[in-house]
Amino acid sequence: MNMIKTTPDEAIDEALLNKLIDKRLDTVLERKLAEIDANKTPSLAIIATKGTMDMAYPPFILASTAAALDWDVSVFFTFYGLELLKKKPHLQVSPLGNPSMPMKMPIGPDWLKGIEWNIPNAVMSNVPGFEAMATAMFKETTCAKGVASVEELREATIEGGAKLFACQMTVDLFGHKQDDYIDEVEGWIGATSYLPLSQKADISLFI
């Protein structure tokens, strides 16, 4: 069998050629990846599970902002989060058992509005109508600070092109009807259908 032998110069030339090829590939690859990243539309996937007024804000604020930035946005509403998709959502704030939510007066002189009313749980749980009062104060505060309502944020999210999905399993579980929900629901799906969307998203959040 004839063996092909290379001279030292040929070996050096081949090593140099391979080095140049590797360097060129690294440069081209880096540029191509940068082009792909620059042309890629960011995506956001949110799973909304809460049905209180204070927890309605995060998914809609994030979704509407991302949609305004021309991101691909999808939100999957499941369990109590489905309340956010109803035509007439019944959203309240419950400070009971929430030590991170001191009550402040939305109206009155500055010294009164600056007080944090750390009310004991025993009082909040026994005073009739306390939750309704807390909800009214929360609404008054957001209005006074110029914060959009949940309904306005939801409308902005829809107008921005975000896709809103409802969990069909939860709808069946709670005995709800699709007619109870807004017409803009993109689809009535389950976790099996939504998880692939969430997997491919650049950012995936559970709220």
PyMOL commands that place a pseudoatom at each C-alpha (Angstrom):
pseudoatom trace, name=CA, resn=MET, resi=1, chain=A, elem=C, hetatm=0, pos=[0.000, 0.000, 0.000]
pseudoatom trace, name=CA, resn=ASN, resi=2, chain=A, elem=C, hetatm=0, pos=[1.307, 3.381, -1.006]
pseudoatom trace, name=CA, resn=MET, resi=3, chain=A, elem=C, hetatm=0, pos=[1.405, 5.936, 1.803]
pseudoatom trace, name=CA, resn=ILE, resi=4, chain=A, elem=C, hetatm=0, pos=[0.958, 9.610, 0.986]
pseudoatom trace, name=CA, resn=LYS, resi=5, chain=A, elem=C, hetatm=0, pos=[3.503, 11.552, 2.883]
pseudoatom trace, name=CA, resn=THR, resi=6, chain=A, elem=C, hetatm=0, pos=[3.376, 15.264, 3.539]
pseudoatom trace, name=CA, resn=THR, resi=7, chain=A, elem=C, hetatm=0, pos=[6.353, 17.475, 3.893]
pseudoatom trace, name=CA, resn=PRO, resi=8, chain=A, elem=C, hetatm=0, pos=[6.735, 19.724, 6.952]
pseudoatom trace, name=CA, resn=ASP, resi=9, chain=A, elem=C, hetatm=0, pos=[5.893, 22.741, 4.778]
pseudoatom trace, name=CA, resn=GLU, resi=10, chain=A, elem=C, hetatm=0, pos=[2.678, 21.092, 3.554]
pseudoatom trace, name=CA, resn=ALA, resi=11, chain=A, elem=C, hetatm=0, pos=[1.681, 20.257, 7.138]
pseudoatom trace, name=CA, resn=ILE, resi=12, chain=A, elem=C, hetatm=0, pos=[2.257, 23.873, 8.155]
pseudoatom trace, name=CA, resn=ASP, resi=13, chain=A, elem=C, hetatm=0, pos=[0.220, 25.124, 5.183]
pseudoatom trace, name=CA, resn=GLU, resi=14, chain=A, elem=C, hetatm=0, pos=[-2.656, 22.779, 6.063]
pseudoatom trace, name=CA, resn=ALA, resi=15, chain=A, elem=C, hetatm=0, pos=[-2.651, 23.865, 9.724]
pseudoatom trace, name=CA, resn=LEU, resi=16, chain=A, elem=C, hetatm=0, pos=[-2.602, 27.514, 8.644]
pseudoatom trace, name=CA, resn=LEU, resi=17, chain=A, elem=C, hetatm=0, pos=[-5.452, 26.902, 6.199]
pseudoatom trace, name=CA, resn=ASN, resi=18, chain=A, elem=C, hetatm=0, pos=[-7.562, 25.207, 8.890]
pseudoatom trace, name=CA, resn=LYS, resi=19, chain=A, elem=C, hetatm=0, pos=[-6.867, 28.095, 11.259]
pseudoatom trace, name=CA, resn=LEU, resi=20, chain=A, elem=C, hetatm=0, pos=[-7.951, 30.625, 8.639]
pseudoatom trace, name=CA, resn=ILE, resi=21, chain=A, elem=C, hetatm=0, pos=[-11.094, 28.623, 7.873]
pseudoatom trace, name=CA, resn=ASP, resi=22, chain=A, elem=C, hetatm=0, pos=[-12.007, 28.414, 11.569]
pseudoatom trace, name=CA, resn=LYS, resi=23, chain=A, elem=C, hetatm=0, pos=[-11.457, 32.154, 11.987]
pseudoatom trace, name=CA, resn=ARG, resi=24, chain=A, elem=C, hetatm=0, pos=[-13.585, 32.894, 8.941]
pseudoatom trace, name=CA, resn=LEU, resi=25, chain=A, elem=C, hetatm=0, pos=[-16.359, 30.609, 10.131]
pseudoatom trace, name=CA, resn=ASP, resi=26, chain=A, elem=C, hetatm=0, pos=[-16.345, 32.231, 13.564]
pseudoatom trace, name=CA, resn=THR, resi=27, chain=A, elem=C, hetatm=0, pos=[-16.656, 35.671, 11.967]
pseudoatom trace, name=CA, resn=VAL, resi=28, chain=A, elem=C, hetatm=0, pos=[-19.438, 34.632, 9.607]
pseudoatom trace, name=CA, resn=LEU, resi=29, chain=A, elem=C, hetatm=0, pos=[-21.294, 32.745, 12.330]
pseudoatom trace, name=CA, resn=GLU, resi=30, chain=A, elem=C, hetatm=0, pos=[-21.092, 35.663, 14.743]
pseudoatom trace, name=CA, resn=ARG, resi=31, chain=A, elem=C, hetatm=0, pos=[-22.418, 38.035, 12.070]
pseudoatom trace, name=CA, resn=LYS, resi=32, chain=A, elem=C, hetatm=0, pos=[-25.242, 35.683, 11.079]
pseudoatom trace, name=CA, resn=LEU, resi=33, chain=A, elem=C, hetatm=0, pos=[-26.296, 35.170, 14.687]
pseudoatom trace, name=CA, resn=ALA, resi=34, chain=A, elem=C, hetatm=0, pos=[-26.310, 38.937, 15.202]
pseudoatom trace, name=CA, resn=GLU, resi=35, chain=A, elem=C, hetatm=0, pos=[-28.476, 39.366, 12.085]
pseudoatom trace, name=CA, resn=ILE, resi=36, chain=A, elem=C, hetatm=0, pos=[-30.903, 36.691, 13.264]
pseudoatom trace, name=CA, resn=ASP, resi=37, chain=A, elem=C, hetatm=0, pos=[-31.111, 38.274, 16.697]
pseudoatom trace, name=CA, resn=ALA, resi=38, chain=A, elem=C, hetatm=0, pos=[-31.664, 41.754, 15.208]
pseudoatom trace, name=CA, resn=ASN, resi=39, chain=A, elem=C, hetatm=0, pos=[-34.435, 40.538, 12.896]
pseudoatom trace, name=CA, resn=LYS, resi=40, chain=A, elem=C, hetatm=0, pos=[-36.134, 38.314, 15.451]
pseudoatom trace, name=CA, resn=THR, resi=41, chain=A, elem=C, hetatm=0, pos=[-39.387, 39.500, 17.007]
pseudoatom trace, name=CA, resn=PRO, resi=42, chain=A, elem=C, hetatm=0, pos=[-39.229, 39.054, 20.809]
pseudoatom trace, name=CA, resn=SER, resi=43, chain=A, elem=C, hetatm=0, pos=[-42.008, 36.993, 22.346]
pseudoatom trace, name=CA, resn=LEU, resi=44, chain=A, elem=C, hetatm=0, pos=[-43.703, 36.946, 25.740]
pseudoatom trace, name=CA, resn=ALA, resi=45, chain=A, elem=C, hetatm=0, pos=[-45.904, 34.221, 27.203]
pseudoatom trace, name=CA, resn=ILE, resi=46, chain=A, elem=C, hetatm=0, pos=[-47.859, 34.775, 30.410]
pseudoatom trace, name=CA, resn=ILE, resi=47, chain=A, elem=C, hetatm=0, pos=[-49.939, 32.380, 32.487]
pseudoatom trace, name=CA, resn=ALA, resi=48, chain=A, elem=C, hetatm=0, pos=[-52.451, 34.390, 34.538]
pseudoatom trace, name=CA, resn=THR, resi=49, chain=A, elem=C, hetatm=0, pos=[-53.963, 32.547, 37.502]
pseudoatom trace, name=CA, resn=LYS, resi=50, chain=A, elem=C, hetatm=0, pos=[-55.222, 35.249, 39.885]
pseudoatom trace, name=CA, resn=GLY, resi=51, chain=A, elem=C, hetatm=0, pos=[-58.640, 36.910, 39.909]
pseudoatom trace, name=CA, resn=THR, resi=52, chain=A, elem=C, hetatm=0, pos=[-58.171, 39.841, 42.288]
pseudoatom trace, name=CA, resn=MET, resi=53, chain=A, elem=C, hetatm=0, pos=[-57.912, 43.465, 41.192]
pseudoatom trace, name=CA, resn=ASP, resi=54, chain=A, elem=C, hetatm=0, pos=[-54.342, 43.949, 42.379]
pseudoatom trace, name=CA, resn=MET, resi=55, chain=A, elem=C, hetatm=0, pos=[-53.191, 40.773, 40.618]
pseudoatom trace, name=CA, resn=ALA, resi=56, chain=A, elem=C, hetatm=0, pos=[-55.039, 41.721, 37.419]
pseudoatom trace, name=CA, resn=TYR, resi=57, chain=A, elem=C, hetatm=0, pos=[-52.642, 44.576, 36.782]
pseudoatom trace, name=CA, resn=PRO, resi=58, chain=A, elem=C, hetatm=0, pos=[-49.318, 42.711, 36.313]
pseudoatom trace, name=CA, resn=PRO, resi=59, chain=A, elem=C, hetatm=0, pos=[-50.337, 40.484, 33.362]
pseudoatom trace, name=CA, resn=PHE, resi=60, chain=A, elem=C, hetatm=0, pos=[-52.113, 43.285, 31.512]
pseudoatom trace, name=CA, resn=ILE, resi=61, chain=A, elem=C, hetatm=0, pos=[-49.394, 45.877, 32.180]
pseudoatom trace, name=CA, resn=LEU, resi=62, chain=A, elem=C, hetatm=0, pos=[-46.694, 43.508, 30.935]
pseudoatom trace, name=CA, resn=ALA, resi=63, chain=A, elem=C, hetatm=0, pos=[-48.760, 42.231, 27.998]
pseudoatom trace, name=CA, resn=SER, resi=64, chain=A, elem=C, hetatm=0, pos=[-49.894, 45.669, 26.820]
pseudoatom trace, name=CA, resn=THR, resi=65, chain=A, elem=C, hetatm=0, pos=[-46.361, 47.078, 27.115]
pseudoatom trace, name=CA, resn=ALA, resi=66, chain=A, elem=C, hetatm=0, pos=[-44.821, 44.182, 25.195]
pseudoatom trace, name=CA, resn=ALA, resi=67, chain=A, elem=C, hetatm=0, pos=[-47.533, 44.450, 22.537]
pseudoatom trace, name=CA, resn=ALA, resi=68, chain=A, elem=C, hetatm=0, pos=[-46.829, 48.181, 22.186]
pseudoatom trace, name=CA, resn=LEU, resi=69, chain=A, elem=C, hetatm=0, pos=[-43.197, 47.262, 21.537]
pseudoatom trace, name=CA, resn=ASP, resi=70, chain=A, elem=C, hetatm=0, pos=[-44.377, 44.963, 18.702]
pseudoatom trace, name=CA, resn=TRP, resi=71, chain=A, elem=C, hetatm=0, pos=[-43.580, 41.778, 20.567]
pseudoatom trace, name=CA, resn=ASP, resi=72, chain=A, elem=C, hetatm=0, pos=[-45.475, 38.561, 19.983]
pseudoatom trace, name=CA, resn=VAL, resi=73, chain=A, elem=C, hetatm=0, pos=[-47.604, 38.259, 23.121]
pseudoatom trace, name=CA, resn=SER, resi=74, chain=A, elem=C, hetatm=0, pos=[-49.857, 35.492, 24.368]
pseudoatom trace, name=CA, resn=VAL, resi=75, chain=A, elem=C, hetatm=0, pos=[-51.624, 35.186, 27.711]
pseudoatom trace, name=CA, resn=PHE, resi=76, chain=A, elem=C, hetatm=0, pos=[-53.185, 31.991, 29.034]
pseudoatom trace, name=CA, resn=PHE, resi=77, chain=A, elem=C, hetatm=0, pos=[-55.881, 32.598, 31.640]
pseudoatom trace, name=CA, resn=THR, resi=78, chain=A, elem=C, hetatm=0, pos=[-56.579, 29.677, 33.917]
pseudoatom trace, name=CA, resn=PHE, resi=79, chain=A, elem=C, hetatm=0, pos=[-58.454, 29.039, 37.180]
pseudoatom trace, name=CA, resn=TYR, resi=80, chain=A, elem=C, hetatm=0, pos=[-59.296, 32.344, 38.896]
pseudoatom trace, name=CA, resn=GLY, resi=81, chain=A, elem=C, hetatm=0, pos=[-57.438, 34.264, 36.211]
pseudoatom trace, name=CA, resn=LEU, resi=82, chain=A, elem=C, hetatm=0, pos=[-60.384, 33.570, 33.920]
pseudoatom trace, name=CA, resn=GLU, resi=83, chain=A, elem=C, hetatm=0, pos=[-62.246, 36.337, 35.754]
pseudoatom trace, name=CA, resn=LEU, resi=84, chain=A, elem=C, hetatm=0, pos=[-60.055, 38.816, 33.875]
pseudoatom trace, name=CA, resn=LEU, resi=85, chain=A, elem=C, hetatm=0, pos=[-61.602, 37.733, 30.572]
pseudoatom trace, name=CA, resn=LYS, resi=86, chain=A, elem=C, hetatm=0, pos=[-65.224, 38.111, 31.591]
pseudoatom trace, name=CA, resn=LYS, resi=87, chain=A, elem=C, hetatm=0, pos=[-67.389, 40.754, 29.950]
pseudoatom trace, name=CA, resn=LYS, resi=88, chain=A, elem=C, hetatm=0, pos=[-68.205, 42.060, 33.410]
pseudoatom trace, name=CA, resn=PRO, resi=89, chain=A, elem=C, hetatm=0, pos=[-65.292, 41.064, 35.658]
pseudoatom trace, name=CA, resn=HIS, resi=90, chain=A, elem=C, hetatm=0, pos=[-65.952, 41.106, 39.373]
pseudoatom trace, name=CA, resn=LEU, resi=91, chain=A, elem=C, hetatm=0, pos=[-62.567, 42.140, 40.745]
pseudoatom trace, name=CA, resn=GLN, resi=92, chain=A, elem=C, hetatm=0, pos=[-61.909, 43.023, 44.353]
pseudoatom trace, name=CA, resn=VAL, resi=93, chain=A, elem=C, hetatm=0, pos=[-58.939, 43.574, 46.621]
pseudoatom trace, name=CA, resn=SER, resi=94, chain=A, elem=C, hetatm=0, pos=[-58.547, 41.523, 49.768]
pseudoatom trace, name=CA, resn=PRO, resi=95, chain=A, elem=C, hetatm=0, pos=[-55.937, 42.872, 52.195]
pseudoatom trace, name=CA, resn=LEU, resi=96, chain=A, elem=C, hetatm=0, pos=[-56.704, 40.031, 54.596]
pseudoatom trace, name=CA, resn=GLY, resi=97, chain=A, elem=C, hetatm=0, pos=[-53.554, 38.020, 55.271]
pseudoatom trace, name=CA, resn=ASN, resi=98, chain=A, elem=C, hetatm=0, pos=[-51.468, 40.282, 53.052]
pseudoatom trace, name=CA, resn=PRO, resi=99, chain=A, elem=C, hetatm=0, pos=[-48.838, 42.002, 55.248]
pseudoatom trace, name=CA, resn=SER, resi=100, chain=A, elem=C, hetatm=0, pos=[-47.318, 43.642, 52.157]
pseudoatom trace, name=CA, resn=MET, resi=101, chain=A, elem=C, hetatm=0, pos=[-50.442, 45.687, 51.595]
pseudoatom trace, name=CA, resn=PRO, resi=102, chain=A, elem=C, hetatm=0, pos=[-50.717, 48.495, 54.154]
pseudoatom trace, name=CA, resn=MET, resi=103, chain=A, elem=C, hetatm=0, pos=[-53.798, 50.638, 53.626]
pseudoatom trace, name=CA, resn=LYS, resi=104, chain=A, elem=C, hetatm=0, pos=[-53.354, 54.314, 52.782]
pseudoatom trace, name=CA, resn=MET, resi=105, chain=A, elem=C, hetatm=0, pos=[-56.064, 56.903, 52.416]
pseudoatom trace, name=CA, resn=PRO, resi=106, chain=A, elem=C, hetatm=0, pos=[-56.442, 57.970, 48.764]
pseudoatom trace, name=CA, resn=ILE, resi=107, chain=A, elem=C, hetatm=0, pos=[-58.042, 61.277, 49.742]
pseudoatom trace, name=CA, resn=GLY, resi=108, chain=A, elem=C, hetatm=0, pos=[-57.546, 63.928, 52.399]
pseudoatom trace, name=CA, resn=PRO, resi=109, chain=A, elem=C, hetatm=0, pos=[-54.587, 66.053, 53.515]
pseudoatom trace, name=CA, resn=ASP, resi=110, chain=A, elem=C, hetatm=0, pos=[-51.038, 64.879, 52.834]
pseudoatom trace, name=CA, resn=TRP, resi=111, chain=A, elem=C, hetatm=0, pos=[-50.369, 63.951, 56.454]
pseudoatom trace, name=CA, resn=LEU, resi=112, chain=A, elem=C, hetatm=0, pos=[-53.388, 61.621, 56.420]
pseudoatom trace, name=CA, resn=LYS, resi=113, chain=A, elem=C, hetatm=0, pos=[-52.549, 60.079, 53.039]
pseudoatom trace, name=CA, resn=GLY, resi=114, chain=A, elem=C, hetatm=0, pos=[-49.009, 59.393, 54.258]
pseudoatom trace, name=CA, resn=ILE, resi=115, chain=A, elem=C, hetatm=0, pos=[-50.095, 57.109, 57.093]
pseudoatom trace, name=CA, resn=GLU, resi=116, chain=A, elem=C, hetatm=0, pos=[-49.811, 53.351, 56.566]
pseudoatom trace, name=CA, resn=TRP, resi=117, chain=A, elem=C, hetatm=0, pos=[-52.775, 51.770, 58.275]
pseudoatom trace, name=CA, resn=ASN, resi=118, chain=A, elem=C, hetatm=0, pos=[-51.516, 48.379, 59.387]
pseudoatom trace, name=CA, resn=ILE, resi=119, chain=A, elem=C, hetatm=0, pos=[-54.839, 46.936, 60.387]
pseudoatom trace, name=CA, resn=PRO, resi=120, chain=A, elem=C, hetatm=0, pos=[-54.828, 43.569, 62.223]
pseudoatom trace, name=CA, resn=ASN, resi=121, chain=A, elem=C, hetatm=0, pos=[-56.291, 40.583, 60.395]
pseudoatom trace, name=CA, resn=ALA, resi=122, chain=A, elem=C, hetatm=0, pos=[-58.752, 40.093, 63.234]
pseudoatom trace, name=CA, resn=VAL, resi=123, chain=A, elem=C, hetatm=0, pos=[-60.269, 43.477, 62.452]
pseudoatom trace, name=CA, resn=MET, resi=124, chain=A, elem=C, hetatm=0, pos=[-60.323, 42.992, 58.673]
pseudoatom trace, name=CA, resn=SER, resi=125, chain=A, elem=C, hetatm=0, pos=[-61.989, 39.598, 58.952]
pseudoatom trace, name=CA, resn=ASN, resi=126, chain=A, elem=C, hetatm=0, pos=[-64.715, 40.746, 61.347]
pseudoatom trace, name=CA, resn=VAL, resi=127, chain=A, elem=C, hetatm=0, pos=[-65.650, 44.177, 60.029]
pseudoatom trace, name=CA, resn=PRO, resi=128, chain=A, elem=C, hetatm=0, pos=[-68.541, 43.819, 57.544]
pseudoatom trace, name=CA, resn=GLY, resi=129, chain=A, elem=C, hetatm=0, pos=[-67.808, 45.325, 54.141]
pseudoatom trace, name=CA, resn=PHE, resi=130, chain=A, elem=C, hetatm=0, pos=[-64.086, 45.757, 54.792]
pseudoatom trace, name=CA, resn=GLU, resi=131, chain=A, elem=C, hetatm=0, pos=[-63.147, 44.095, 51.495]
pseudoatom trace, name=CA, resn=ALA, resi=132, chain=A, elem=C, hetatm=0, pos=[-65.542, 46.355, 49.581]
pseudoatom trace, name=CA, resn=MET, resi=133, chain=A, elem=C, hetatm=0, pos=[-64.008, 49.375, 51.313]
pseudoatom trace, name=CA, resn=ALA, resi=134, chain=A, elem=C, hetatm=0, pos=[-60.486, 48.223, 50.447]
pseudoatom trace, name=CA, resn=THR, resi=135, chain=A, elem=C, hetatm=0, pos=[-61.523, 47.735, 46.821]
pseudoatom trace, name=CA, resn=ALA, resi=136, chain=A, elem=C, hetatm=0, pos=[-63.055, 51.207, 46.662]
pseudoatom trace, name=CA, resn=MET, resi=137, chain=A, elem=C, hetatm=0, pos=[-59.890, 52.710, 48.158]
pseudoatom trace, name=CA, resn=PHE, resi=138, chain=A, elem=C, hetatm=0, pos=[-57.732, 50.822, 45.677]
pseudoatom trace, name=CA, resn=LYS, resi=139, chain=A, elem=C, hetatm=0, pos=[-59.798, 52.114, 42.747]
pseudoatom trace, name=CA, resn=GLU, resi=140, chain=A, elem=C, hetatm=0, pos=[-59.695, 55.646, 44.134]
pseudoatom trace, name=CA, resn=THR, resi=141, chain=A, elem=C, hetatm=0, pos=[-55.930, 55.462, 44.540]
pseudoatom trace, name=CA, resn=THR, resi=142, chain=A, elem=C, hetatm=0, pos=[-55.304, 54.229, 40.978]
pseudoatom trace, name=CA, resn=CYS, resi=143, chain=A, elem=C, hetatm=0, pos=[-57.614, 56.937, 39.646]
pseudoatom trace, name=CA, resn=ALA, resi=144, chain=A, elem=C, hetatm=0, pos=[-55.902, 59.661, 41.683]
pseudoatom trace, name=CA, resn=LYS, resi=145, chain=A, elem=C, hetatm=0, pos=[-52.484, 58.513, 40.474]
pseudoatom trace, name=CA, resn=GLY, resi=146, chain=A, elem=C, hetatm=0, pos=[-53.598, 58.414, 36.843]
pseudoatom trace, name=CA, resn=VAL, resi=147, chain=A, elem=C, hetatm=0, pos=[-53.252, 54.628, 36.524]
pseudoatom trace, name=CA, resn=ALA, resi=148, chain=A, elem=C, hetatm=0, pos=[-55.417, 53.017, 33.861]
pseudoatom trace, name=CA, resn=SER, resi=149, chain=A, elem=C, hetatm=0, pos=[-58.195, 50.698, 34.946]
pseudoatom trace, name=CA, resn=VAL, resi=150, chain=A, elem=C, hetatm=0, pos=[-57.983, 46.942, 34.410]
pseudoatom trace, name=CA, resn=GLU, resi=151, chain=A, elem=C, hetatm=0, pos=[-60.553, 47.191, 31.617]
pseudoatom trace, name=CA, resn=GLU, resi=152, chain=A, elem=C, hetatm=0, pos=[-58.519, 49.905, 29.874]
pseudoatom trace, name=CA, resn=LEU, resi=153, chain=A, elem=C, hetatm=0, pos=[-55.338, 47.877, 30.131]
pseudoatom trace, name=CA, resn=ARG, resi=154, chain=A, elem=C, hetatm=0, pos=[-57.148, 44.831, 28.789]
pseudoatom trace, name=CA, resn=GLU, resi=155, chain=A, elem=C, hetatm=0, pos=[-58.380, 46.865, 25.821]
pseudoatom trace, name=CA, resn=ALA, resi=156, chain=A, elem=C, hetatm=0, pos=[-54.862, 48.171, 25.179]
pseudoatom trace, name=CA, resn=THR, resi=157, chain=A, elem=C, hetatm=0, pos=[-53.559, 44.601, 25.303]
pseudoatom trace, name=CA, resn=ILE, resi=158, chain=A, elem=C, hetatm=0, pos=[-56.110, 43.477, 22.725]
pseudoatom trace, name=CA, resn=GLU, resi=159, chain=A, elem=C, hetatm=0, pos=[-55.544, 46.488, 20.470]
pseudoatom trace, name=CA, resn=GLY, resi=160, chain=A, elem=C, hetatm=0, pos=[-51.812, 45.788, 20.600]
pseudoatom trace, name=CA, resn=GLY, resi=161, chain=A, elem=C, hetatm=0, pos=[-52.383, 42.395, 19.011]
pseudoatom trace, name=CA, resn=ALA, resi=162, chain=A, elem=C, hetatm=0, pos=[-51.803, 40.153, 22.008]
pseudoatom trace, name=CA, resn=LYS, resi=163, chain=A, elem=C, hetatm=0, pos=[-53.500, 36.776, 21.882]
pseudoatom trace, name=CA, resn=LEU, resi=164, chain=A, elem=C, hetatm=0, pos=[-55.658, 35.911, 24.878]
pseudoatom trace, name=CA, resn=PHE, resi=165, chain=A, elem=C, hetatm=0, pos=[-56.372, 32.243, 25.537]
pseudoatom trace, name=CA, resn=ALA, resi=166, chain=A, elem=C, hetatm=0, pos=[-58.875, 30.781, 27.999]
pseudoatom trace, name=CA, resn=CYS, resi=167, chain=A, elem=C, hetatm=0, pos=[-58.415, 27.449, 29.759]
pseudoatom trace, name=CA, resn=GLN, resi=168, chain=A, elem=C, hetatm=0, pos=[-61.276, 25.272, 28.590]
pseudoatom trace, name=CA, resn=MET, resi=169, chain=A, elem=C, hetatm=0, pos=[-60.736, 22.770, 31.414]
pseudoatom trace, name=CA, resn=THR, resi=170, chain=A, elem=C, hetatm=0, pos=[-61.242, 25.491, 34.019]
pseudoatom trace, name=CA, resn=VAL, resi=171, chain=A, elem=C, hetatm=0, pos=[-64.316, 26.827, 32.225]
pseudoatom trace, name=CA, resn=ASP, resi=172, chain=A, elem=C, hetatm=0, pos=[-65.837, 23.348, 32.394]
pseudoatom trace, name=CA, resn=LEU, resi=173, chain=A, elem=C, hetatm=0, pos=[-64.694, 22.879, 35.995]
pseudoatom trace, name=CA, resn=PHE, resi=174, chain=A, elem=C, hetatm=0, pos=[-66.355, 26.071, 37.178]
pseudoatom trace, name=CA, resn=GLY, resi=175, chain=A, elem=C, hetatm=0, pos=[-69.476, 25.535, 35.081]
pseudoatom trace, name=CA, resn=HIS, resi=176, chain=A, elem=C, hetatm=0, pos=[-69.001, 28.764, 33.128]
pseudoatom trace, name=CA, resn=LYS, resi=177, chain=A, elem=C, hetatm=0, pos=[-70.258, 29.545, 29.629]
pseudoatom trace, name=CA, resn=GLN, resi=178, chain=A, elem=C, hetatm=0, pos=[-68.192, 30.946, 26.793]
pseudoatom trace, name=CA, resn=ASP, resi=179, chain=A, elem=C, hetatm=0, pos=[-70.826, 33.646, 26.364]
pseudoatom trace, name=CA, resn=ASP, resi=180, chain=A, elem=C, hetatm=0, pos=[-69.710, 35.061, 29.739]
pseudoatom trace, name=CA, resn=TYR, resi=181, chain=A, elem=C, hetatm=0, pos=[-66.385, 36.051, 28.224]
pseudoatom trace, name=CA, resn=ILE, resi=182, chain=A, elem=C, hetatm=0, pos=[-65.255, 38.754, 25.821]
pseudoatom trace, name=CA, resn=ASP, resi=183, chain=A, elem=C, hetatm=0, pos=[-65.391, 37.999, 22.106]
pseudoatom trace, name=CA, resn=GLU, resi=184, chain=A, elem=C, hetatm=0, pos=[-61.666, 38.667, 21.701]
pseudoatom trace, name=CA, resn=VAL, resi=185, chain=A, elem=C, hetatm=0, pos=[-60.674, 35.339, 23.294]
pseudoatom trace, name=CA, resn=GLU, resi=186, chain=A, elem=C, hetatm=0, pos=[-58.301, 33.829, 20.743]
pseudoatom trace, name=CA, resn=GLY, resi=187, chain=A, elem=C, hetatm=0, pos=[-59.025, 30.241, 21.656]
pseudoatom trace, name=CA, resn=TRP, resi=188, chain=A, elem=C, hetatm=0, pos=[-60.373, 27.845, 24.258]
pseudoatom trace, name=CA, resn=ILE, resi=189, chain=A, elem=C, hetatm=0, pos=[-57.474, 25.527, 24.846]
pseudoatom trace, name=CA, resn=GLY, resi=190, chain=A, elem=C, hetatm=0, pos=[-55.752, 23.418, 27.483]
pseudoatom trace, name=CA, resn=ALA, resi=191, chain=A, elem=C, hetatm=0, pos=[-52.264, 23.222, 28.919]
pseudoatom trace, name=CA, resn=THR, resi=192, chain=A, elem=C, hetatm=0, pos=[-51.191, 20.773, 26.221]
pseudoatom trace, name=CA, resn=SER, resi=193, chain=A, elem=C, hetatm=0, pos=[-51.842, 23.384, 23.555]
pseudoatom trace, name=CA, resn=TYR, resi=194, chain=A, elem=C, hetatm=0, pos=[-50.374, 26.353, 25.416]
pseudoatom trace, name=CA, resn=LEU, resi=195, chain=A, elem=C, hetatm=0, pos=[-47.169, 24.873, 26.789]
pseudoatom trace, name=CA, resn=PRO, resi=196, chain=A, elem=C, hetatm=0, pos=[-45.502, 24.637, 23.339]
pseudoatom trace, name=CA, resn=LEU, resi=197, chain=A, elem=C, hetatm=0, pos=[-46.172, 28.372, 22.870]
pseudoatom trace, name=CA, resn=SER, resi=198, chain=A, elem=C, hetatm=0, pos=[-44.684, 29.104, 26.261]
pseudoatom trace, name=CA, resn=GLN, resi=199, chain=A, elem=C, hetatm=0, pos=[-41.681, 26.895, 25.555]
pseudoatom trace, name=CA, resn=LYS, resi=200, chain=A, elem=C, hetatm=0, pos=[-40.753, 28.844, 22.421]
pseudoatom trace, name=CA, resn=ALA, resi=201, chain=A, elem=C, hetatm=0, pos=[-41.223, 32.281, 23.984]
pseudoatom trace, name=CA, resn=ASP, resi=202, chain=A, elem=C, hetatm=0, pos=[-38.209, 34.386, 24.902]
pseudoatom trace, name=CA, resn=ILE, resi=203, chain=A, elem=C, hetatm=0, pos=[-39.837, 35.262, 28.214]
pseudoatom trace, name=CA, resn=SER, resi=204, chain=A, elem=C, hetatm=0, pos=[-42.342, 33.051, 30.003]
pseudoatom trace, name=CA, resn=LEU, resi=205, chain=A, elem=C, hetatm=0, pos=[-44.045, 34.251, 33.201]
pseudoatom trace, name=CA, resn=PHE, resi=206, chain=A, elem=C, hetatm=0, pos=[-46.398, 32.654, 35.727]
pseudoatom trace, name=CA, resn=ILE, resi=207, chain=A, elem=C, hetatm=0, pos=[-48.534, 35.209, 37.564]
for i in range(1, 207): cmd.bond("trace and resi %d" % i, "trace and resi %d" % (i + 1))
show_as sticks, trace
zoom trace
